[in-house]
Amino acid sequence: MNLPLLFARRYLLAKRKQNAVNIITLISIVVVAVVTAAMVVVLSTLNGISQLVDTLYSPFDQDITITPAAGKTFPRDSLDLEAIKALPGVERTSWVIEENVLLRAGDRQAVATMKGVEPQYMHMSRLDEHMYAGTAEMANVHGPVVILGAALKDALAVPKDDGVTAPLQIGALIRGRKIRQLSPSAFEQRNVPVAGAFTINMEFDGQYLLAPIAFAAELLHYGGEVNALELQAVPGTRPEELKAAVERIAGPAFTVRTRYQKNALMYATNANEKWFTFAVLAFIGLIGAFNIIASLTLMMIEKRQDMRTLRGMGVTDGFIRRVFFLEGLLIVVVGAFVGLVSGLAICGIQLWTGVVSLEGSVVEAYPVQVIWTDLVMIFIAVMAIGTLAAWVPLRSLSRRYLVAGG
């Protein structure tokens, strides 16, 4: 039987002569619980925001993107597409042409980024889930059609295809023409119907239009060249492992990046924000842990007579220190457990009811995502802080209140 733990447990639960000891012990447990719950809620909220940002960018940024290591374009036959498709982690692929173009509709115009893609890209980007108006299609009975971002469509006031008119005019600089040679003949222009509009986020809605890759190649005079090959991974595939397999096939002439590498700054910012927030909350927890010192100090004062009795029975000073050290750890463990349960309960309520709403946002309720590794990290951090708060002052306190009183 662990006698120090038995004494510590009895002291934690027993009634005391001085009610202040009970109050301060309860305050210590509450402080630890509140800090722990705050860590769970805040980190889970940051996880939810990161997941939301990833969801907003993933329709246009596929799991893997292959681009030329030098230059802007490359011939399609310079990449072994069949070998890449045969990789077990690849679900779909699409050649991509991406270039800035000038859009005109009546007396309105706007500069946009045209992304020429293959038909399967509609499934890769789940574009049908993001349609604001019209349909997610690359062609109809009249020929090729384009899909605009919702903000672009509204800015140009361009109507949806009615089968008669083709109000949207797309203009692009012909490859090889220099800026000093700019003239009406330096631009290639096409009229094309609009099949609909998508809405993903403010950046994409006001910048992109999707077009059939053959239409984009003809407009831009790309011939058999493209800007990139984008891959959709099979669910559950590790991006880094798939990237390594693709790199072996593509060779040094190509750059292979995951979605996270394409948006490294955005994801790094989210991660740094999470760790900074965790550090601030941990520091607040460290300050709050001084309540444990106060609780242990008062308990040592109250239990001096008990300790003198135990010392008369042959108990060592080390035994006494372990009793109060374990007392401090019990306060932390109880507070951490209560905090974890409370934090998970708050996150669960938000997930199930969406009680905290986001007005005018792409989602109705504040996003929350609980990650079990965060819970482990929080528990370890709280226990480390509590252990430090119980151990550092213990030697001097026990010497002052216990040994001196013996």
N, C-alpha and C positions, 0 to 999 in steps of 0.2 A: 504493500500500500504506500502511495506517495503522500507522506504525512504533511509536507509543506503545502501541497495542493489541497489537501483536506482542510487544513487550517484556513487557507486563502478563500476557499469556497464558503466556509462557514462564516468568515468575517464579511464576505460580500453580501450574504443573505441575512445575517443576524441583525436584530434590532440593536441600536446603540444608545448609550447614555446621553450622548450629545446629538441632538437632532441635526445639527449643522453638518455632521459627518455624512449622514444619510443624504442630505440635500446636495452636498458637493459631489458625492459619489454618483448620484443620479444625474447631476449636471454633466459630469465627465462622460457618462454613458451617452447622454443625449447629444453632447457636442460631437463625439466620435460618430454617432449614428447619422447626424445631420450632414457632417462632412462627407461621410461615405455615400449617403444617398445622393448628395449633390454631385459627387463624382460620377455615379452611375447615370444620373439623369443628363448631366451636361455632356459627357462623353458619348452617350447613346444618341443625343440630339445632334452632335457634330458628325457622328457616323451616318445619321439619317440625311443630313445636309450633303455630305460627301456622296452618298448613294444617289441622292436626287440629282446632283450635278453630273454624276457619271451617266445617269439615265438620260439627262437632257442632251449630253454630248454624244452618246453612243450611237444614235441613228446615223450620224454623219461620219463619225470616227469608228471604223470597224476595228476588230480585235487585232489584226495585223495589217500593216500597210507597207508595200514594197515600192521604193522609188529609186531612180538612178543615183549612184554615188556621185557622179559628175554630170552636169547638164540638167536640163529640165524635162526632156522626153527620152524615150527609148523605143526601139522597134519591138513589137509584140513577140516576134519569133526569137528574140534574144533571151527570153525567159522560158524555162521548161514548164509550161502551164500544166501539162498532164501529170508530171511528177509531183507538182505541188498539190494538185487536186487529190492525188493518191495518198497523201499523208493522212493518217487516221484522225488527226485533230481538225482537219479542214472540212467544213460543212458546205460553204458556198464561196464562190469567187466572182469578182467583177473587175473588168478593165475600167479605168477611170481617166477621163480627160477633164482637166480643171483649168479654167482661164477666165480673166475678167472680160466682160462684154458691156456694151451700151444698150440699154433697153429704151424703147420708145413706144408710147401708146397715145395717139393723138398729139396734143401739145405738151405732154408730160414725158420726162425721161429720167433715167436713173442708171447709175453704174452698179453692176452686180457681178457675182461670181457664178459662172455657168459650170455645172458639174455634169459632164456626159457620162452616163452609166449604162450598163446592160439591164435587160428586163428583170433578172433575178435580184437586182439591187433593191427592188421594192420589198422583197421578202427579207433581205439582209438588214434593211433599215427599219422594218416594220412600219413603213410609211403610212399604210392604211389606218394605223392607230392614231396618226398625228394629222390626219386630213382636216382642214378647217372648212373647206368647201370643195365640191367636185369629187373626182375619183383619182386614185393612185394608178395611173396608166401612162405608158410611154407612146402609145399610138392608138388611133381609132380608125374608122372607115375612111376618113379624109387624109390620113397620113400621120406623120409624127406630131406629137403634142408635147408641151412642157408643163411643169408644175412649179409654181412660184411660192416663195415664202409669203406668208399672209401679209406682212408689213409691206413687202414689195408690191403685191397685188393691190393693196389699198392705196399706196402712194401713186401708182400708175393709173388707178381707176380702170383697170383692164377687165372686160367681162369674160366670163367663162365661154368656151367654144359653143357657138350656136349652130354650127354646121354650114354657115354661110360666110361669115366674116373671119378674118385672121388679123385682129387688131394689133397684136404684139409684134414689134419689129426688133430683131436682134442684130446688132452690128459688132463686128470684131475686126481688129487690125490684121491685115494679111501678113503672114509670117515672112520675115525677110525685109519688110519695108522699114526704113529708118524714120525717126521722128521728123527730121527735116523734110521728108518726102510726104508728110501727111497731106492728104487731099481726099475728096470723095472717092477717088479711085483706089485709095489705099485701104479702104474698108470693104469687107464682105458683109452683105446684109441679107437677111432672110425674114420673111413673115411666117409666123407659126401660131397656131391656136393654143389657148391655155386650157388645160384639162381641169385644173383646180389649184388649190392653195393648201400648204401645210403650215402647221404651227408647232414649233419645238421649243425654241427660246428666242429671246429678243435679238440675239446676235445672228442666228441662222435665218430667222424670219425676215430680216431686213437686208440680207446679203445674198442668199443662194436662190438659184433656180435649177431644177433638174431637167435634163434633156436626154433623148436617146443618144447613145455614143456615136452612132453613124451620122446623125445630124450634126453633132458637135465637131466630129472629125472633118466633115465636109465644110462647115462654116469656117473652121480655123485652118484648113488646109493641112491637117495632120497626116493624112494618108494612113499608113499602117502603124503610126506611132501613138503612144499614150503617155500619160504622166505618171500613172501608178497602177498597181494591182492591189486590190483590197480583198482581205480574206475574213470570212466569218467563221469563228471557231465552233466546234461542237461543244455544247454546254458541259461544263466541268473540266474542260481542257485548261491546262496551265499555260498562260500566254508566253512565259519565258521559255518553256520547253518547246512549244510550237515555233517560236521565233528562231530558236537554235536549229531546229530541223529545216526550216525554210532557208536559213542562211547557208546551210550546207548545199542546198540545191541552187540557190541564186548566185552564190559566189561573191567575190569582192567587188564586182561591178555594180552591185546593188546595195542599198541601205534598207534594212528591215527594222521596223519599229512597232512596238505594241501601242495600243491606245494610250496607255499611261505614259509612255515615252514621248508621244506626240504632244501631249498636254502636260509635260513634266512640271512646268511652273505652277499650273493650277493645282495638280495633285500634291505637289510639295508644299504649297501654301496651306492647303487643307490639313495636311499631316502636321505641319509645324504649328498651326493654330491649335490642333488637338493636344499636342504635347505641351505647348505653352500653357494652355488652360489647365491641363492636368498638374503641371508644376505649381501654378498659382494656388489651386485648390489644395495640393499637398502641403504647401507652405502655410495656408490657413489652418489646415489640420494640425501642423506642428505647433502653431501658436495655441490652438485650442487644447493641445495635449498637456499644457501646463496645468490644466484642471486636475489631471491625474496626479501631478506632484502635490497639489494642495490636498487632494483626497488622501494620498498616502501619508502625508505629514500629519494630518489630523488623526488618522487611524493609529499611527505610531505613538502619538501622544496619549491617545485613549487606551491603548493596549500595553502600556509600559508595565503595569502590574502583572498582566498575563505573561509577558516576556521574562520578567524577573523570576516568576514561578517556574517557567520552563527552563531558564538558565540554571536555577537551583537543582533541577532534575537532570542536569548534564547536557542540555541542548547547547549547541555551539552558536556563535554569532552568524556563521554561514547559513545555518538552518533558518535563523530569524530573517536574514536578508532574503532568502529564497521565498519565504512566506509572503513578504510584502512585494517582492518582485512578481510572483505569480498572481498576487492580488491585482497589481497593475495590469498584467496581461489579461486577466479575466474581464476587467473593465473594458479593455480594448476589444476583446473577442465578442463580448455581448453587444457592445456598440456597433462593431463592424457587421455582425450578423443582422441586427435590427436595421442598420442602414442599407445593407444589400437587399433585404426583403422589401423595405420601404421604397427604395429606388426602383426595383423591378416592378413593384405594384404601380408606381406612378407612370412608368414607361408603358406598362400593360394597359392602363386606363387610357393613355393617349393613343395607343395603337388601336384599341377596340372602339373608342368613342370619338376620338379626334376632338377632345374638349378644347384644346388650344388651336384655334383656326388661324389661317393666313389669308387675309382679305386681299383680293386682286392678284393672287399668286397662281402659279401653274398647278399647285396642289391645294386642296381644301384645308388640310390640317398640317400642323407642324410635323415634319418627318422624324421618325425615331427608329433606330436600329440597334438592338442589343447584341454585342459580340462577347462571347464567353471569355475570350482572352483578356478583354478589358476588365471583366469581373475579377479574374485571377490577379491581374496587375493591380487593381484597386485594393483587393484584400491584402496582397503582399505589401503594398505601400503603407496602408493603414497599420498593419501589424509592425512594420519597421519603425514607423513614427511612434507608435505606442510603446514598443520595446525600448526605444531610445529614451522616451520620456520617463519610463519606469526604472531604467537601469542607471542612467547617468547620475542622477542625484541620490541614488539609493545608499551608496557607501557613506557619504557625508551625513545624510539624514539618519541612518541607523546608528552611526557613531554618536551623533549628538543626542538623539532621543531615546535610544535603547541602551547602548553600552554605558553611557554616562549615567544613566538612571539606574544601573544594576547595583 
